[in-house]
Amino acid sequence: MPPEKRVDNPWTLIPAGLVGMVLRLGLKGGYRMLGEYSPLADSMKAKGLKGAKRYYYVFFLATNKTARGKGLSSSLLQRVQTIAQSQGLPVWLEATTEYSWKLYSHLGFETVEQVTLGKNVSSSEGLQQQGGEGVPVWGMVWFPEHHS
């Protein structure tokens, strides 16, 4: 997301897959995702962005299973970092798997905080599961001044 654009509005959420998410997770899961996730993400952002009002937000990044391991995600993120670097702006994202957390760390993102979403009510994939471990979420930030 470019600076000053918010992800929590219908014009962003619908093209980003809101309907598919609700169908996959169910109404309760979708509500939990939106109602529980946004405040947690906002809290982590407040800690990690250190007062920065303008920043890039990588809202969603995924690679088709058949195309994994070819550096596509790294290439896209490095492009975002180059743009952010030229503007002196940080980049914010949340990792939701250990694999993505390791990838983002390798690209210079720093972990701000790790929280668990839906503990005892969802699986690590976000599907409803009584007693489930929940979805781990790592809030991560990249600052251009660290990577000149």
SEMI-256076 format. One record per residue: residue number from 1; residue in three letters; z, x, y of N, C-alpha, C in turn. Coordinates in steps of 0.02 Angstrom, whole numbers, plus 32768, in hexadecimal, padded with zeros to 4 digits. Layout:
{k->NUM	r->ALA	nzz->Z	nxx->X	nyy->Y	cazz->Z	caxx->X	cayy->Y	czz->Z	cxx->X	cyy->Y};
...
END
This chain:
{k->1	r->MET	nzz->8000	nxx->802A	nyy->7FC6	cazz->8000	caxx->8000	cayy->8000	czz->8000	cxx->802D	cyy->803E};
{k->2	r->PRO	nzz->7FD6	nxx->801D	nyy->806E	cazz->7FD7	caxx->8044	cayy->80AC	czz->8017	cxx->8037	cyy->80D3};
{k->3	r->PRO	nzz->8027	nxx->8064	nyy->8101	cazz->8063	caxx->805A	cayy->812A	czz->8063	cxx->8016	cyy->814B};
{k->4	r->GLU	nzz->809F	nxx->7FFA	nyy->8152	cazz->80AC	caxx->7FBB	cayy->8175	czz->8091	cxx->7F7D	cyy->8151};
{k->5	r->LYS	nzz->807B	nxx->7F84	nyy->8113	cazz->8067	caxx->7F4A	cayy->80EB	czz->809F	cxx->7F3F	cyy->80B8};
{k->6	r->ARG	nzz->80AE	nxx->7EFF	nyy->80AB	cazz->80E3	caxx->7EEF	cayy->807B	czz->80C5	cxx->7ED3	cyy->803B};
{k->7	r->VAL	nzz->80E5	nxx->7EE3	nyy->8005	cazz->80CD	caxx->7ECD	cayy->7FC4	czz->80E6	cxx->7E87	cyy->7FB3};
{k->8	r->ASP	nzz->811C	nxx->7E72	nyy->7FD2	cazz->813B	caxx->7E33	cayy->7FBF	czz->8120	cxx->7DF7	cyy->7FE6};
{k->9	r->ASN	nzz->80DF	nxx->7DF0	nyy->7FE7	cazz->80C1	caxx->7DB5	cayy->8005	czz->8089	cxx->7D9C	cyy->7FD6};
{k->10	r->PRO	nzz->8079	nxx->7D5B	nyy->7FD8	cazz->8049	caxx->7D3F	cayy->7FA8	czz->8004	cxx->7D60	cyy->7FAC};
{k->11	r->TRP	nzz->7FEE	nxx->7D75	nyy->7FE6	cazz->7FAB	caxx->7D92	cayy->7FED	czz->7FA6	cxx->7DD6	cyy->7FCC};
{k->12	r->THR	nzz->7FDF	nxx->7DF5	nyy->7FBF	cazz->7FE0	caxx->7E34	cayy->7F9A	czz->7FEF	cxx->7E28	cyy->7F50};
{k->13	r->LEU	nzz->801F	nxx->7DFC	nyy->7F42	cazz->8036	caxx->7DF1	cayy->7EFE	czz->8002	cxx->7DCF	cyy->7ED1};
{k->14	r->ILE	nzz->7FDE	nxx->7D9E	nyy->7EEB	cazz->7FAE	caxx->7D7A	cayy->7EC1	czz->7F77	cxx->7DA8	cyy->7EA8};
{k->15	r->PRO	nzz->7F54	nxx->7DCE	nyy->7ED4	cazz->7F21	caxx->7DFB	cayy->7EB9	czz->7F3E	cxx->7E33	cyy->7E8E};
{k->16	r->ALA	nzz->7F7F	nxx->7E43	nyy->7E97	cazz->7F9E	caxx->7E78	cayy->7E70	czz->7FB5	cxx->7E61	cyy->7E2C};
{k->17	r->GLY	nzz->7FAC	nxx->7E21	nyy->7E1C	cazz->7FBC	caxx->7E0A	cayy->7DD9	czz->7FF9	cxx->7DDE	cyy->7DD2};
{k->18	r->LEU	nzz->800E	nxx->7DBC	nyy->7E08	cazz->8049	caxx->7D92	cayy->7E05	czz->8043	cxx->7D5C	cyy->7DCF};
{k->19	r->VAL	nzz->800A	nxx->7D3A	nyy->7DCC	cazz->8000	caxx->7D04	cayy->7D9C	czz->8005	cxx->7D1E	cyy->7D55};
{k->20	r->GLY	nzz->7FE4	nxx->7D56	nyy->7D46	cazz->7FE8	caxx->7D73	cayy->7D04	czz->802F	cxx->7D89	cyy->7CF2};
{k->21	r->MET	nzz->8054	nxx->7DA4	nyy->7D23	cazz->8098	caxx->7DB9	cayy->7D16	czz->80C3	cxx->7D7D	cyy->7D04};
{k->22	r->VAL	nzz->80BD	nxx->7D46	nyy->7D29	cazz->80E5	caxx->7D0A	cayy->7D1B	czz->80D2	cxx->7CEE	cyy->7CD6};
{k->23	r->LEU	nzz->8092	nxx->7CEE	nyy->7CC5	cazz->807E	caxx->7CD6	cayy->7C83	czz->809A	cxx->7D02	cyy->7C4B};
{k->24	r->ARG	nzz->809B	nxx->7D43	nyy->7C57	cazz->80B4	caxx->7D72	cayy->7C24	czz->8100	cxx->7D71	cyy->7C1E};
{k->25	r->LEU	nzz->8122	nxx->7D6F	nyy->7C57	cazz->816B	caxx->7D74	cayy->7C57	czz->818D	cxx->7D30	cyy->7C55};
{k->26	r->GLY	nzz->8169	nxx->7CFA	nyy->7C63	cazz->8187	caxx->7CB8	cayy->7C68	czz->81A4	cxx->7CAE	cyy->7CAE};
{k->27	r->LEU	nzz->81B5	nxx->7C70	nyy->7CBE	cazz->81CF	caxx->7C61	cayy->7D01	czz->8210	cxx->7C86	cyy->7D10};
{k->28	r->LYS	nzz->823E	nxx->7C86	nyy->7CDF	cazz->827E	caxx->7CA9	cayy->7CEA	czz->8273	cxx->7CF4	cyy->7CF3};
{k->29	r->GLY	nzz->8248	nxx->7D11	nyy->7CC9	cazz->823A	caxx->7D59	cayy->7CCF	czz->8218	cxx->7D69	cyy->7D10};
{k->30	r->GLY	nzz->81E8	nxx->7D3F	nyy->7D25	cazz->81C5	caxx->7D49	cayy->7D64	czz->81F5	cxx->7D43	cyy->7D9F};
{k->31	r->TYR	nzz->8221	nxx->7D11	nyy->7D9D	cazz->8252	caxx->7D09	cayy->7DD3	czz->8281	cxx->7D45	cyy->7DD6};
{k->32	r->ARG	nzz->8297	nxx->7D5B	nyy->7D9B	cazz->82C4	caxx->7D95	cayy->7D98	czz->82A1	cxx->7DD2	cyy->7DB5};
{k->33	r->MET	nzz->8262	nxx->7DDA	nyy->7DA3	cazz->823C	caxx->7E14	cayy->7DBC	czz->8239	cxx->7E13	cyy->7E08};
{k->34	r->LEU	nzz->8229	nxx->7DDA	nyy->7E24	cazz->8222	caxx->7DD5	cayy->7E6D	czz->8266	cxx->7DD4	cyy->7E8F};
{k->35	r->GLY	nzz->8295	nxx->7DAB	nyy->7E74	cazz->82D6	caxx->7DA3	cayy->7E94	czz->8304	cxx->7DDE	cyy->7E8C};
{k->36	r->GLU	nzz->8301	nxx->7E00	nyy->7E53	cazz->832E	caxx->7E38	cayy->7E46	czz->830E	cxx->7E7A	cyy->7E5C};
{k->37	r->TYR	nzz->82CE	nxx->7E81	nyy->7E52	cazz->82AC	caxx->7EC1	cayy->7E5E	czz->82A7	cxx->7ED2	cyy->7EA8};
{k->38	r->SER	nzz->8292	nxx->7EA3	nyy->7ED1	cazz->8287	caxx->7EB2	cayy->7F18	czz->82C5	cxx->7ECD	cyy->7F3A};
{k->39	r->PRO	nzz->8300	nxx->7EAE	nyy->7F32	cazz->833B	caxx->7ECA	cayy->7F53	czz->834D	cxx->7F10	cyy->7F39};
{k->40	r->LEU	nzz->8345	nxx->7F1B	nyy->7EF7	cazz->8353	caxx->7F5E	cayy->7EDC	czz->8323	cxx->7F92	cyy->7EF8};
{k->41	r->ALA	nzz->82E3	nxx->7F80	nyy->7EFA	cazz->82B1	caxx->7FAF	cayy->7F15	czz->82BE	cxx->7FBC	cyy->7F5F};
{k->42	r->ASP	nzz->82CE	nxx->7F88	nyy->7F85	cazz->82DB	caxx->7F91	cayy->7FCC	czz->8318	cxx->7FBE	cyy->7FD8};
{k->43	r->SER	nzz->834B	nxx->7FB7	nyy->7FAE	cazz->8386	caxx->7FE1	cayy->7FB4	czz->8376	cxx->802A	cyy->7FA6};
{k->44	r->MET	nzz->834F	nxx->8036	nyy->7F71	cazz->833B	caxx->807B	cayy->7F61	czz->830F	cxx->8098	cyy->7F98};
{k->45	r->LYS	nzz->82E1	nxx->8070	nyy->7FB2	cazz->82B6	caxx->8087	cayy->7FE9	czz->82DF	cxx->809C	cyy->8025};
{k->46	r->ALA	nzz->8311	nxx->8073	nyy->8037	cazz->833B	caxx->8083	cayy->8071	czz->835D	cxx->80C6	cyy->8068};
{k->47	r->LYS	nzz->8374	nxx->80D5	nyy->802C	cazz->8394	caxx->8115	cayy->801E	czz->8361	cxx->814E	cyy->801F};
{k->48	r->GLY	nzz->8329	nxx->8144	nyy->7FFF	cazz->82F9	caxx->817A	cayy->7FF5	czz->82CD	cxx->818B	cyy->8030};
{k->49	r->LEU	nzz->82BC	nxx->8159	nyy->8058	cazz->828E	caxx->8165	cayy->808F	czz->82B0	cxx->8181	cyy->80CD};
{k->50	r->LYS	nzz->82F2	nxx->8183	nyy->80CC	cazz->8319	caxx->81A4	cayy->8101	czz->8304	cxx->818D	cyy->8147};
{k->51	r->GLY	nzz->82FE	nxx->814B	nyy->814E	cazz->82EE	caxx->812F	cayy->8190	czz->82A5	cxx->812A	cyy->81A0};
{k->52	r->ALA	nzz->8279	nxx->8144	nyy->8177	cazz->8231	caxx->8140	cayy->8185	czz->821B	cxx->80F6	cyy->8183};
{k->53	r->LYS	nzz->81FB	nxx->80E0	nyy->81B8	cazz->81E3	caxx->809B	cayy->81BB	czz->819B	cxx->8096	cyy->81A2};
{k->54	r->ARG	nzz->8176	nxx->80CB	nyy->81A7	cazz->8130	caxx->80CC	cayy->8191	czz->812B	cxx->80F9	cyy->8153};
{k->55	r->TYR	nzz->810E	nxx->80DF	nyy->811E	cazz->8106	caxx->8104	cayy->80E0	czz->80D1	cxx->80E2	cyy->80B6};
{k->56	r->TYR	nzz->80B6	nxx->8107	nyy->8087	cazz->8088	caxx->80EA	cayy->8055	czz->80B2	cxx->80D4	cyy->801A};
{k->57	r->TYR	nzz->809F	nxx->809B	nyy->7FFD	cazz->80C2	caxx->8080	cayy->7FC3	czz->8090	cxx->8077	cyy->7F8A};
{k->58	r->VAL	nzz->809A	nxx->809D	nyy->7F55	cazz->8071	caxx->8095	cayy->7F19	czz->8091	cxx->805D	cyy->7EF1};
{k->59	r->PHE	nzz->8075	nxx->8021	nyy->7EF8	cazz->8092	caxx->7FE4	cayy->7EDB	czz->8086	cxx->7FE1	cyy->7E90};
{k->60	r->PHE	nzz->804C	nxx->7FF3	nyy->7E7A	cazz->803B	caxx->7FEC	cayy->7E33	czz->8007	cxx->8021	cyy->7E20};
{k->61	r->LEU	nzz->8014	nxx->8043	nyy->7DEA	cazz->7FE5	caxx->8076	cayy->7DD1	czz->7FE7	cxx->8073	cyy->7D85};
{k->62	r->ALA	nzz->7FAE	nxx->806A	nyy->7D67	cazz->7FAB	caxx->8067	cayy->7D1D	czz->7F68	cxx->8083	cyy->7D07};
{k->63	r->THR	nzz->7F67	nxx->809C	nyy->7CCA	cazz->7F2A	caxx->80B6	cayy->7CAD	czz->7F1E	cxx->8092	cyy->7C6A};
{k->64	r->ASN	nzz->7EE1	nxx->807D	nyy->7C5E	cazz->7ECF	caxx->805F	cayy->7C1E	czz->7EE0	cxx->8091	cyy->7BE7};
{k->65	r->LYS	nzz->7EFB	nxx->8078	nyy->7BB0	cazz->7F0F	caxx->80A4	cayy->7B78	czz->7ED8	cxx->80D3	cyy->7B62};
{k->66	r->THR	nzz->7E9A	nxx->80BC	nyy->7B63	cazz->7E62	caxx->80E6	cayy->7B4C	czz->7E52	cxx->811E	cyy->7B7D};
{k->67	r->ALA	nzz->7E6B	nxx->811A	nyy->7BBA	cazz->7E5A	caxx->814C	cayy->7BED	czz->7E96	cxx->8179	cyy->7BFE};
{k->68	r->ARG	nzz->7ECD	nxx->8171	nyy->7BDB	cazz->7F09	caxx->8199	cayy->7BEB	czz->7F00	cxx->81E2	cyy->7BD8};
{k->69	r->GLY	nzz->7F24	nxx->820D	nyy->7BFC	cazz->7F23	caxx->8254	cayy->7BED	czz->7EE8	cxx->8279	cyy->7C0C};
{k->70	r->LYS	nzz->7EC4	nxx->8259	nyy->7C39	cazz->7E8A	caxx->8278	cayy->7C59	czz->7E97	cxx->8289	cyy->7CA2};
{k->71	r->GLY	nzz->7ED4	nxx->827F	nyy->7CB9	cazz->7EE5	caxx->8292	cayy->7CFD	czz->7ED3	cxx->825E	cyy->7D32};
{k->72	r->LEU	nzz->7EC3	nxx->8221	nyy->7D1D	cazz->7EAE	caxx->81EE	cayy->7D4D	czz->7EE6	cxx->81D9	cyy->7D7D};
{k->73	r->SER	nzz->7F21	nxx->81CB	nyy->7D61	cazz->7F5A	caxx->81B8	cayy->7D8C	czz->7F6D	cxx->81F2	cyy->7DBB};
{k->74	r->SER	nzz->7F6E	nxx->822E	nyy->7DA0	cazz->7F7E	caxx->8268	cayy->7DCA	czz->7F4C	cxx->826F	cyy->7E03};
{k->75	r->SER	nzz->7F0D	nxx->8266	nyy->7DF4	cazz->7ED8	caxx->826C	cayy->7E26	czz->7EE0	cxx->8238	cyy->7E5D};
{k->76	r->LEU	nzz->7EEF	nxx->81FA	nyy->7E4A	cazz->7EF9	caxx->81C5	cayy->7E7B	czz->7F36	cxx->81D4	cyy->7EA7};
{k->77	r->LEU	nzz->7F6D	nxx->81E7	nyy->7E88	cazz->7FA9	caxx->81F6	cayy->7EAF	czz->7F9F	cxx->8232	cyy->7EDD};
{k->78	r->GLN	nzz->7F7C	nxx->8264	nyy->7EC5	cazz->7F6F	caxx->829E	cayy->7EF0	czz->7F45	cxx->828B	cyy->7F2C};
{k->79	r->ARG	nzz->7F18	nxx->825B	nyy->7F23	cazz->7EF0	caxx->8242	cayy->7F5C	czz->7F1D	cxx->821F	cyy->7F8F};
{k->80	r->VAL	nzz->7F4A	nxx->81F6	nyy->7F77	cazz->7F7A	caxx->81D4	cayy->7FA3	czz->7FA5	cxx->8208	cyy->7FC7};
{k->81	r->GLN	nzz->7FBB	nxx->823B	nyy->7FA3	cazz->7FE4	caxx->8270	cayy->7FC2	czz->7FBC	cxx->8295	cyy->7FF8};
{k->82	r->THR	nzz->7F7D	nxx->82A1	nyy->7FEC	cazz->7F53	caxx->82C3	cayy->801E	czz->7F4D	cxx->829A	cyy->805E};
{k->83	r->ILE	nzz->7F42	nxx->8259	nyy->8056	cazz->7F3E	caxx->822C	cayy->8090	czz->7F80	cxx->822A	cyy->80B5};
{k->84	r->ALA	nzz->7FB7	nxx->8222	nyy->808F	cazz->7FF9	caxx->821F	cayy->80AD	czz->800A	cxx->8260	cyy->80D1};
{k->85	r->GLN	nzz->7FF8	nxx->8298	nyy->80B2	cazz->8004	caxx->82DA	cayy->80CF	czz->7FE2	cxx->82DF	cyy->8113};
{k->86	r->SER	nzz->7FA4	nxx->82C8	nyy->8117	cazz->7F7D	caxx->82CD	cayy->8156	czz->7F9C	cxx->82A4	cyy->818D};
{k->87	r->GLN	nzz->7FC3	nxx->8271	nyy->817B	cazz->7FE3	caxx->8246	cayy->81AC	czz->802E	cxx->8254	cyy->81B4};
{k->88	r->GLY	nzz->8047	nxx->8284	nyy->818D	cazz->808E	caxx->8295	cayy->8190	czz->80BB	cxx->825D	cyy->8177};
{k->89	r->LEU	nzz->80A3	nxx->8236	nyy->8146	cazz->80CA	caxx->81FD	cayy->812E	czz->80E0	cxx->8208	cyy->80E6};
{k->90	r->PRO	nzz->811C	nxx->81EE	nyy->80D4	cazz->8132	caxx->81F1	cayy->808F	czz->810E	cxx->81BE	cyy->8063};
{k->91	r->VAL	nzz->8114	nxx->81C8	nyy->8022	cazz->80F9	caxx->8199	cayy->7FF0	czz->8133	cxx->8181	cyy->7FC5};
{k->92	r->TRP	nzz->8138	nxx->8140	nyy->7FBC	cazz->816C	caxx->8121	cayy->7F93	czz->814D	cxx->8101	cyy->7F55};
{k->93	r->LEU	nzz->816F	nxx->8105	nyy->7F1D	cazz->815A	caxx->80E1	cayy->7EE0	czz->8196	cxx->80D7	cyy->7EB3};
{k->94	r->GLU	nzz->818F	nxx->80AC	nyy->7E82	cazz->81C2	caxx->80A3	cayy->7E4F	czz->81A2	cxx->80AF	cyy->7E0B};
{k->95	r->ALA	nzz->81C2	nxx->80D9	nyy->7DE3	cazz->81AC	caxx->80E5	cayy->7D9E	czz->81D2	cxx->80B5	cyy->7D71};
{k->96	r->THR	nzz->81B0	nxx->8099	nyy->7D3F	cazz->81D1	caxx->806A	cayy->7D11	czz->81CE	cxx->8080	cyy->7CC9};
{k->97	r->THR	nzz->81B5	nxx->80BC	nyy->7CBD	cazz->81B8	caxx->80DA	cayy->7C7A	czz->81CB	cxx->8123	cyy->7C82};
{k->98	r->GLU	nzz->81E7	nxx->8140	nyy->7C4E	cazz->81F8	caxx->8186	cayy->7C52	czz->81B9	cxx->81B1	cyy->7C59};
{k->99	r->TYR	nzz->8182	nxx->819B	nyy->7C3A	cazz->8143	caxx->81C0	cayy->7C40	czz->812C	cxx->81C3	cyy->7C89};
{k->100	r->SER	nzz->812C	nxx->8189	nyy->7CAB	cazz->8116	caxx->8188	cayy->7CF1	czz->8147	cxx->81AF	cyy->7D1D};
{k->101	r->TRP	nzz->8187	nxx->81AA	nyy->7D0E	cazz->81B9	caxx->81D0	cayy->7D35	czz->81AB	cxx->821C	cyy->7D30};
{k->102	r->LYS	nzz->819C	nxx->8233	nyy->7CF4	cazz->818C	caxx->827B	cayy->7CEB	czz->814C	cxx->828E	cyy->7D10};
{k->103	r->LEU	nzz->8119	nxx->8263	nyy->7D0D	cazz->80DA	caxx->8270	cayy->7D30	czz->80E6	cxx->8275	cyy->7D7B};
{k->104	r->TYR	nzz->8109	nxx->8245	nyy->7D97	cazz->8115	caxx->8245	cayy->7DDF	czz->8140	cxx->8280	cyy->7DF4};
{k->105	r->SER	nzz->8171	nxx->8292	nyy->7DCB	cazz->819A	caxx->82CD	cayy->7DDA	czz->816F	cxx->830B	cyy->7DDB};
{k->106	r->HIS	nzz->8141	nxx->8311	nyy->7DAC	cazz->8114	caxx->834A	cayy->7DA8	czz->80E9	cxx->834F	cyy->7DE7};
{k->107	r->LEU	nzz->80DA	nxx->8317	nyy->7E06	cazz->80B0	caxx->8315	cayy->7E43	czz->80D9	cxx->831E	cyy->7E83};
{k->108	r->GLY	nzz->8119	nxx->832D	nyy->7E7C	cazz->8142	caxx->833B	cayy->7EB6	czz->816D	cxx->8302	cyy->7ED0};
{k->109	r->PHE	nzz->816C	nxx->82C9	nyy->7EAE	cazz->8196	caxx->8291	cayy->7EC2	czz->81DE	cxx->82A0	cyy->7EAE};
{k->110	r->GLU	nzz->820D	nxx->828F	nyy->7ED9	cazz->8254	caxx->8299	cayy->7ECC	czz->8275	cxx->8257	cyy->7EBB};
{k->111	r->THR	nzz->82A0	nxx->8258	nyy->7E88	cazz->82C4	caxx->821B	cayy->7E75	czz->82FC	cxx->820E	cyy->7EA6};
{k->112	r->VAL	nzz->82FC	nxx->81D1	nyy->7EC1	cazz->8330	caxx->81BB	cayy->7EF0	czz->8369	cxx->819B	cyy->7EC9};
{k->113	r->GLU	nzz->8357	nxx->8170	nyy->7E9A	cazz->8389	caxx->814A	cayy->7E74	czz->8367	cxx->812C	cyy->7E37};
{k->114	r->GLN	nzz->838F	nxx->8121	nyy->7E03	cazz->8377	caxx->80FE	cayy->7DC7	czz->83A2	cxx->80C0	cyy->7DBE};
{k->115	r->VAL	nzz->8382	nxx->8086	nyy->7DB6	cazz->83A5	caxx->8048	cayy->7DAA	czz->8387	cxx->8027	cyy->7D6D};
{k->116	r->THR	nzz->83A9	nxx->7FF4	nyy->7D52	cazz->838E	caxx->7FCF	cayy->7D19	czz->8387	cxx->7F86	cyy->7D2D};
{k->117	r->LEU	nzz->834C	nxx->7F6C	nyy->7D23	cazz->833B	caxx->7F28	cayy->7D34	czz->833F	cxx->7EFC	cyy->7CF6};
{k->118	r->GLY	nzz->8362	nxx->7EC4	nyy->7CFA	cazz->8364	caxx->7E94	cayy->7CC3	czz->838C	cxx->7EAB	cyy->7C87};
{k->119	r->LYS	nzz->83C0	nxx->7ED3	nyy->7C92	cazz->83E9	caxx->7EEB	cayy->7C5A	czz->8409	cxx->7EAF	cyy->7C36};
{k->120	r->ASN	nzz->8407	nxx->7EB0	nyy->7BF4	cazz->8422	caxx->7E7C	cayy->7BC7	czz->83F8	cxx->7E3D	cyy->7BC3};
{k->121	r->VAL	nzz->83C1	nxx->7E39	nyy->7BEA	cazz->8397	caxx->7DFE	cayy->7BE7	czz->834D	cxx->7E0E	cyy->7BDD};
{k->122	r->SER	nzz->833A	nxx->7E4E	nyy->7BE0	cazz->82F4	caxx->7E5F	cayy->7BD6	czz->82ED	cxx->7EA2	cyy->7BB1};
{k->123	r->SER	nzz->82B3	nxx->7EAA	nyy->7B93	cazz->82A3	caxx->7EE9	cayy->7B70	czz->828F	cxx->7F1E	cyy->7BA3};
{k->124	r->SER	nzz->8284	nxx->7F5A	nyy->7B8B	cazz->826E	caxx->7F90	cayy->7BB8	czz->8228	cxx->7F83	cyy->7BD4};
{k->125	r->GLU	nzz->8203	nxx->7F54	nyy->7BB6	cazz->81C1	caxx->7F41	cayy->7BCF	czz->81C5	cxx->7F05	cyy->7BFF};
{k->126	r->GLY	nzz->8201	nxx->7EEB	nyy->7C0A	cazz->820A	caxx->7EB3	cayy->7C38	czz->8204	cxx->7E6E	cyy->7C18};
{k->127	r->LEU	nzz->81FC	nxx->7E6C	nyy->7BD6	cazz->81F7	caxx->7E2C	cayy->7BB4	czz->823D	cxx->7E11	cyy->7BA5};
{k->128	r->GLN	nzz->8245	nxx->7DCF	nyy->7BA5	cazz->8287	caxx->7DB2	cayy->7B98	czz->82A1	cxx->7DC7	cyy->7B54};
{k->129	r->GLN	nzz->82DE	nxx->7DE1	nyy->7B54	cazz->82FE	caxx->7DF7	cayy->7B15	czz->8349	cxx->7DF6	cyy->7B20};
{k->130	r->GLN	nzz->836B	nxx->7DC8	nyy->7AFF	cazz->83B3	caxx->7DC4	cayy->7B05	czz->83D2	cxx->7E05	cyy->7AED};
{k->131	r->GLY	nzz->83FE	nxx->7E23	nyy->7B15	cazz->841E	caxx->7E62	cayy->7B03	czz->83F1	cxx->7E9F	cyy->7B0D};
{k->132	r->GLY	nzz->83B8	nxx->7E95	nyy->7B2D	cazz->8387	caxx->7ECB	cayy->7B36	czz->83A0	cxx->7F02	cyy->7B65};
{k->133	r->GLU	nzz->8381	nxx->7F3B	nyy->7B60	cazz->8396	caxx->7F75	cayy->7B88	czz->8381	cxx->7F71	cyy->7BD1};
{k->134	r->GLY	nzz->8352	nxx->7F46	nyy->7BE1	cazz->833A	caxx->7F3F	cayy->7C26	czz->8305	cxx->7F74	cyy->7C36};
{k->135	r->VAL	nzz->82E8	nxx->7F6D	nyy->7C70	cazz->82B2	caxx->7F99	cayy->7C86	czz->82CE	cxx->7FCF	cyy->7CB4};
{k->136	r->PRO	nzz->82C6	nxx->800E	nyy->7CA2	cazz->82DD	caxx->8043	cayy->7CCF	czz->82AD	cxx->8049	cyy->7D0A};
{k->137	r->VAL	nzz->82C8	nxx->8053	nyy->7D44	cazz->82A0	caxx->805B	cayy->7D81	czz->82BA	cxx->8098	cyy->7DA7};
{k->138	r->TRP	nzz->828E	nxx->80C8	nyy->7DB2	cazz->829F	caxx->8103	cayy->7DD8	czz->827E	cxx->80FD	cyy->7E1D};
{k->139	r->GLY	nzz->82A5	nxx->80F9	nyy->7E52	cazz->8289	caxx->80FA	cayy->7E95	czz->8279	cxx->8143	cyy->7EA6};
{k->140	r->MET	nzz->823C	nxx->8150	nyy->7EBE	cazz->8226	caxx->8195	cayy->7ECA	czz->8202	cxx->819B	cyy->7F0C};
{k->141	r->VAL	nzz->820A	nxx->81D4	nyy->7F2C	cazz->81EB	caxx->81E0	cayy->7F6D	czz->81CC	cxx->8225	cyy->7F6F};
{k->142	r->TRP	nzz->8197	nxx->822B	nyy->7F96	cazz->8175	caxx->826B	cayy->7FA2	czz->816F	cxx->8273	cyy->7FED};
{k->143	r->PHE	nzz->8187	nxx->82AB	nyy->8006	cazz->8183	caxx->82BA	cayy->804E	czz->8150	cxx->82F1	cyy->805A};
{k->144	r->PRO	nzz->8123	nxx->82E8	nyy->808A	cazz->80EE	caxx->831A	cayy->8096	czz->8109	cxx->835D	cyy->80AD};
{k->145	r->GLU	nzz->8140	nxx->835E	nyy->80D1	cazz->8158	caxx->839F	cayy->80EB	czz->816E	cxx->83CE	cyy->80B4};
{k->146	r->HIS	nzz->817B	nxx->83B3	nyy->8079	cazz->818F	caxx->83DE	cayy->8041	czz->8152	cxx->83FC	cyy->801E};
{k->147	r->HIS	nzz->8117	nxx->83E6	nyy->8030	cazz->80DB	caxx->83F9	cayy->800B	czz->80A2	cxx->840F	cyy->8039};
{k->148	r->SER	nzz->80B1	nxx->8434	nyy->806C	cazz->807D	caxx->844A	cayy->809B	czz->8050	cxx->847E	cyy->807D};
END
